[in-house]
């Protein structure tokens, strides 16, 4: 996998951007582009039996709602989550996507529904992942839906979560035809909503790094959960949108800016770069160190102390991090406190003398924390 070029390094903090909050008013108009080619059939997941073809996700089922002679991109089985067209505006009402035959998108970015398919599907996957893994109902745990807007702004390269409306807006990308709407980027942005309703990390310093690291951890776990054949699970972030990953978890420094290990200056770095030790810890805990291949991707994860680690599996690593996040981390949590929180969570879940608790401590030592 190629390392990021300097231009992509500059996009490190914008491709999965937490931008300024923008008010979202949902409109009542229902205009959309009808796809010119129909993908295969699907079973659907909402009241409707929608099928869509996304640019990154391929052909997928969509939860939709019949409305008269049309279908809305609104999923009642997941809190009425909706996907709207921002019409390349940065304010004002969004327009709810509708379609006559409940067959959405073409897989081509020139069709305005295509980005909506990727986002609507990935938002549903994230809802299902949180419910199945954490028994959590929705991003904020309150059963409320997320509203998504695609085609936000003109040549806007990023995406951002807005807590004021529990919504995410996605631009069309800085590269034509490459919108930031892949499964892992959607998962990252939605994770910021979960973080905001739990630990609510400060945006800067080591807490900010842990916030970005947590968003990448949950996005990665959600991508594996999806088992999507067009976008298989991996420990890379944003590789479907850019020419190689924006960030990776086994060796964070491969992006040219992130750190593999904790150091005393961590709090002064950009939070995305400073999230490297958190990402690296999670990978080592889940998969262990050294070379391996997972779903066709080669990894080779080093350790600060030269130790050779065995992983405990992604499911247990994810549950430990989530428990620490929701029960033991706070807005001011730094790396040292995250170590304490995850060890405590491993003990609570698996026992003080468990392999899980022992390996959590070892994984933190391997990234120079503790």
Phi and psi in degrees as a GROMACS rama.xvg file:
@    title "Ramachandran Plot"
@    xaxis  label "Phi"
@    yaxis  label "Psi"
@TYPE xy
-66.6155  148.419  UNK-2
-74.4141  157.621  UNK-3
-63.4387  141.455  UNK-4
-77.5768  164.152  UNK-5
-54.5582  -37.8166  UNK-6
-65.8518  -35.5276  UNK-7
-75.0162  -31.0122  UNK-8
-61.396  -37.6691  UNK-9
-64.5842  -22.4414  UNK-10
-91.2652  3.95241  UNK-11
-52.4442  -42.3503  UNK-12
-95.9144  2.52689  UNK-13
-112.101  -23.8581  UNK-14
-68.8786  -31.6968  UNK-15
-126.082  64.1413  UNK-16
-84.2716  137.436  UNK-17
-94.6688  90.042  UNK-18
-87.6178  -177.05  UNK-19
-64.1427  143.202  UNK-20
-64.5062  138.013  UNK-21
-124.819  127.104  UNK-22
-62.6719  137.734  UNK-23
-118.937  117.776  UNK-24
-112.27  121.19  UNK-25
-80.6367  127.527  UNK-26
-84.5377  172.217  UNK-27
-108.727  -7.9318  UNK-28
-67.1677  154.844  UNK-29
-137.437  52.3223  UNK-30
-94.1469  145.537  UNK-31
-158.919  171.274  UNK-32
-94.1911  123.65  UNK-33
-78.9335  131.212  UNK-34
-62.1541  146.89  UNK-35
-89.6088  -18.2926  UNK-36
-130.425  145.345  UNK-37
-101.908  127.981  UNK-38
-76.6422  -172.846  UNK-39
-69.6466  176.468  UNK-40
-78.7165  162.927  UNK-41
-149.199  166.96  UNK-42
-92.6086  -21.4206  UNK-43
77.1236  160.499  UNK-44
-132.995  -4.3965  UNK-45
-114.919  -155.011  UNK-46
-62.4835  -39.167  UNK-47
-82.1899  175.355  UNK-48
-120.844  57.1307  UNK-49
-75.1607  152.609  UNK-50
-133.817  137.377  UNK-51
-135.542  158.113  UNK-52
-120.346  111.824  UNK-53
-94.5563  165.669  UNK-54
-69.9381  -36.3888  UNK-55
-108.023  -31.2657  UNK-56
-93.0442  -11.4041  UNK-57
76.609  -153.951  UNK-58
-87.4874  123.017  UNK-59
-139.445  156.056  UNK-60
-76.4125  148.686  UNK-61
-130.421  137.681  UNK-62
-80.1112  117.944  UNK-63
-132.881  174.154  UNK-64
-132.656  124.674  UNK-65
-65.7974  141.915  UNK-66
-146.41  97.1239  UNK-67
64.4805  -121.985  UNK-68
-95.4761  5.79484  UNK-69
-124.455  -179.816  UNK-70
-128.096  140.17  UNK-71
-102.499  146.973  UNK-72
-83.0944  68.0775  UNK-73
-137.494  127.866  UNK-74
-111.841  97.3097  UNK-75
-68.2528  -19.4472  UNK-76
-78.3299  -6.80489  UNK-77
-131.993  54.8061  UNK-78
70.9566  16.8713  UNK-79
68.2557  38.0561  UNK-80
-58.5756  141.554  UNK-81
-130.481  151.897  UNK-82
-125.671  126.817  UNK-83
-120.464  158.774  UNK-84
-95.6227  119.238  UNK-85
-78.4159  -5.76012  UNK-86
59.4199  30.1338  UNK-87
60.2782  25.6959  UNK-88
-101.848  163.823  UNK-89
-112.317  0.921135  UNK-90
-153.573  172.445  UNK-91
88.614  179.226  UNK-92
-70.7563  143.87  UNK-93
-87.9854  162.626  UNK-94
-113.552  120.362  UNK-95
-64.7622  129.792  UNK-96
-68.9889  135.259  UNK-97
-131.511  161.877  UNK-98
-154.805  144.251  UNK-99
-73.9812  -40.1453  UNK-100
-109.475  5.81573  UNK-101
63.7603  26.0219  UNK-102
-120.149  115.963  UNK-103
-116.65  141.44  UNK-104
70.692  168.89  UNK-105
-130.175  -4.5084  UNK-106
87.9865  -8.64213  UNK-107
-102.142  135.334  UNK-108
-65.7532  -17.584  UNK-109
-67.3926  -21.0256  UNK-110
-88.7916  122.128  UNK-111
-65.552  -22.4297  UNK-112
-73.625  -22.3414  UNK-113
-59.9056  -48.1368  UNK-114
-62.4314  -36.3356  UNK-115
-63.8092  -37.8032  UNK-116
-60.2424  -50.3984  UNK-117
-57.7737  -44.3447  UNK-118
-72.295  -44.7168  UNK-119
-62.4098  -42.9522  UNK-120
-64.7214  -48.9182  UNK-121
-65.0163  -33.4414  UNK-122
-67.9278  -38.2412  UNK-123
-65.4925  -42.3046  UNK-124
-58.4096  -43.6704  UNK-125
-64.3429  -41.8553  UNK-126
-57.9491  -48.3216  UNK-127
-65.7287  -38.4099  UNK-128
-61.9626  -47.3035  UNK-129
-63.3792  -40.0932  UNK-130
-68.4606  -45.8368  UNK-131
-71.4938  -36.5937  UNK-132
-91.2523  -38.6574  UNK-133
-116.495  0.459192  UNK-134
53.9744  40.6651  UNK-135
-107.654  133.007  UNK-136
-99.0882  96.0933  UNK-137
84.4769  170.887  UNK-138
-57.873  -45.1113  UNK-139
-93.878  2.06731  UNK-140
78.2688  10.7818  UNK-141
-111.767  8.3246  UNK-142
78.1842  0.451311  UNK-143
-81.0627  151.167  UNK-144
-80.3264  163.165  UNK-145
-104.259  136.38  UNK-146
-102.02  133.99  UNK-147
-117.827  143.049  UNK-148
-122.538  128.349  UNK-149
-107.651  165.71  UNK-150
59.8309  46.3185  UNK-151
-84.369  125.677  UNK-152
69.6792  -173.31  UNK-153
-114.883  118.395  UNK-154
57.4264  29.2272  UNK-155
-76.3816  126.078  UNK-156
-88.3132  -13.0999  UNK-157
-112.658  -165.955  UNK-158
-148.967  151.589  UNK-159
-152.551  147.551  UNK-160
-88.2058  136.996  UNK-161
-120.812  108.795  UNK-162
-66.3604  -26.1204  UNK-163
-65.5905  -23.6326  UNK-164
-127.527  6.14635  UNK-165
50.165  53.1536  UNK-166
-138.778  159.085  UNK-167
-127.143  137.379  UNK-168
-115.264  140.05  UNK-169
-126.15  126.705  UNK-170
-79.156  -176.635  UNK-171
-93.3703  -0.652029  UNK-172
93.3808  155.611  UNK-173
-81.2755  -21.2667  UNK-174
-101.411  124.36  UNK-175
-54.4729  133.144  UNK-176
80.831  9.26173  UNK-177
-127.785  67.9092  UNK-178
-68.8547  149.294  UNK-179
-81.4003  66.2859  UNK-180
-126.103  21.8588  UNK-181
-72.1508  164.593  UNK-182
-56.1278  -42.5361  UNK-183
-74.3035  -33.8318  UNK-184
-69.5795  -41.746  UNK-185
-60.2536  -45.2868  UNK-186
-60.8747  -37.6462  UNK-187
-62.654  -47.9307  UNK-188
-65.5107  -41.9801  UNK-189
-65.1294  -33.2637  UNK-190
-61.944  -30.3969  UNK-191
-63.4691  -30.7897  UNK-192
-67.3615  -41.2372  UNK-193
-63.312  -44.9249  UNK-194
-60.3264  -42.7323  UNK-195
-63.0307  -26.5962  UNK-196
-96.2425  3.88564  UNK-197
-125.084  -102.324  UNK-198
-65.4478  -33.2643  UNK-199
53.7955  55.1497  UNK-200
-54.4709  144.506  UNK-201
-59.9453  155.47  UNK-202
-80.6376  -16.0214  UNK-203
-121.768  174.559  UNK-204
65.9102  -159.874  UNK-205
-65.2524  -35.2366  UNK-206
-60.0617  -39.8814  UNK-207
-62.8814  -37.8465  UNK-208
-63.7179  -41.7122  UNK-209
-67.1091  -32.4862  UNK-210
-63.9478  -46.9085  UNK-211
-67.9194  -38.5162  UNK-212
-63.2029  -42.2452  UNK-213
-62.096  -42.2217  UNK-214
-61.7526  -39.5761  UNK-215
-69.0825  -38.0303  UNK-216
-62.3209  -49.5593  UNK-217
-68.1689  -35.4424  UNK-218
-64.601  -40.6879  UNK-219
-65.6384  -47.0724  UNK-220
-61.8761  -38.2629  UNK-221
-66.8682  -35.6438  UNK-222
-66.0109  -41.5594  UNK-223
-63.5769  -40.9583  UNK-224
-58.3352  -37.2183  UNK-225
-63.0749  -33.0341  UNK-226
50.601  45.4328  UNK-227
-85.1107  123.948  UNK-228
-69.1041  -25.8139  UNK-229
-83.406  -19.0033  UNK-230
-143.215  78.4093  UNK-231
-69.3451  157.103  UNK-232
-64.1824  138.651  UNK-233
-155.038  174.424  UNK-234
-103.166  35.6872  UNK-235
-117.609  148.145  UNK-236
-118.322  124.662  UNK-237
77.1145  12.9174  UNK-238
-69.6988  -21.8651  UNK-239
-76.5019  -24.1162  UNK-240
-91.5889  -35.9781  UNK-241
-111.948  176.257  UNK-242
-84.5844  64.8489  UNK-243
115.364  167.018  UNK-244
-69.9461  140.04  UNK-245
-68.171  -41.5918  UNK-246
-141.329  154.742  UNK-247
-137.724  164.372  UNK-248
-105.378  -29.7625  UNK-249
-74.6097  -33.8873  UNK-250
-143.923  80.6675  UNK-251
-55.6384  -33.1053  UNK-252
-66.1589  -9.99825  UNK-253
-62.0965  -18.8524  UNK-254
-82.3545  -4.44316  UNK-255
90.2961  -7.78209  UNK-256
-133.406  -29.1173  UNK-257
-75.496  159.6  UNK-258
-103.207  140.246  UNK-259
-78.2918  -31.6322  UNK-260
-131.888  155.933  UNK-261
-68.7775  144.584  UNK-262
-145.872  165.573  UNK-263
-65.2777  -20.8958  UNK-264
-91.3251  8.38711  UNK-265
-54.7893  -39.4278  UNK-266
-67.1966  -16.6397  UNK-267
-93.1167  -1.72415  UNK-268
-87.1624  163.657  UNK-269
-56.6264  135.176  UNK-270
-57.5033  -31.5737  UNK-271
-65.4715  -43.9302  UNK-272
-68.1642  -40.4257  UNK-273
-73.2784  -10.1534  UNK-274
-77.3237  -6.77388  UNK-275
-50.9204  -50.2622  UNK-276
-60.8207  -33.5471  UNK-277
-67.8571  -45.5179  UNK-278
-60.9327  -43.9595  UNK-279
-64.4017  -42.755  UNK-280
-56.3466  -48.0606  UNK-281
-61.7745  -45.1877  UNK-282
-61.1376  -47.4445  UNK-283
-61.9639  -39.9839  UNK-284
-66.0092  -40.8996  UNK-285
-76.246  -44.7261  UNK-286
-116.02  -19.2465  UNK-287
87.2487  179.219  UNK-288
-95.5002  173.78  UNK-289
84.1389  178.68  UNK-290
-75.6158  142.097  UNK-291
-165.313  164.941  UNK-292
-122.807  130.777  UNK-293
-130.709  121.246  UNK-294
52.2206  38.3168  UNK-295
83.386  1.176  UNK-296
-108.079  132.287  UNK-297
-87.0498  135.101  UNK-298
-128.494  154.563  UNK-299
-153.566  94.4479  UNK-300
-97.4105  122.181  UNK-301
-85.8588  174.361  UNK-302
-133.496  149.451  UNK-303
-64.226  -38.0312  UNK-304
-99.5542  7.90439  UNK-305
75.983  7.18934  UNK-306
-72.4798  156.515  UNK-307
-112.682  118.582  UNK-308
-109.774  147.201  UNK-309
-102.028  139.281  UNK-310
-83.6404  163.79  UNK-311
-103.97  -0.870742  UNK-312
99.8426  146.408  UNK-313
-64.8673  -38.438  UNK-314
-62.0792  -48.3761  UNK-315
-69.4383  -37.68  UNK-316
-61.7113  -40.8824  UNK-317
-66.5438  -42.3067  UNK-318
-65.3456  -37.7918  UNK-319
-64.4482  -46.3844  UNK-320
-64.1604  -42.1365  UNK-321
-64.0347  -42.5162  UNK-322
-62.3885  -43.2666  UNK-323
-61.8754  -42.91  UNK-324
-61.1547  -45.4397  UNK-325
-87.1571  -20.5678  UNK-326
-114.582  -30.2624  UNK-327
-123.748  -10.8848  UNK-328
-97.584  151.83  UNK-329
-130.225  178.133  UNK-330
-62.4905  -26.5024  UNK-331
-98.9623  6.34779  UNK-332
-59.3676  129.506  UNK-333
-108.535  -173.613  UNK-334
-62.1904  -40.6068  UNK-335
-62.6379  -41.9249  UNK-336
-70.3853  -32.279  UNK-337
-64.6007  -38.5013  UNK-338
-58.6179  -48.7355  UNK-339
-60.4906  -43.0982  UNK-340
-65.0022  -41.1275  UNK-341
-74.8253  -35.4943  UNK-342
-63.7792  -44.5562  UNK-343
-60.1271  -41.5803  UNK-344
-66.2689  -39.7743  UNK-345
-63.5993  -39.3634  UNK-346
-64.7725  -43.2558  UNK-347
-64.6503  -35.8581  UNK-348
-82.916  -38.2553  UNK-349
-127.327  -8.93895  UNK-350
107.954  150.529  UNK-351
-64.6462  -32.5249  UNK-352
-101.822  14.0929  UNK-353
-71.8151  156.088  UNK-354
-60.8757  -33.4563  UNK-355
-62.9769  -47.7699  UNK-356
-64.6594  -41.379  UNK-357
-63.9431  -40.8659  UNK-358
-77.0453  -26.5988  UNK-359
-60.8568  -48.1987  UNK-360
-61.0156  -40.7694  UNK-361
-66.1758  -38.288  UNK-362
-67.2052  -36.9795  UNK-363
-66.0664  -41.8075  UNK-364
-61.2319  -35.3055  UNK-365
-69.3372  -16.9302  UNK-366
-111.038  19.491  UNK-367
68.6007  34.2797  UNK-368
-116.382  118.285  UNK-369
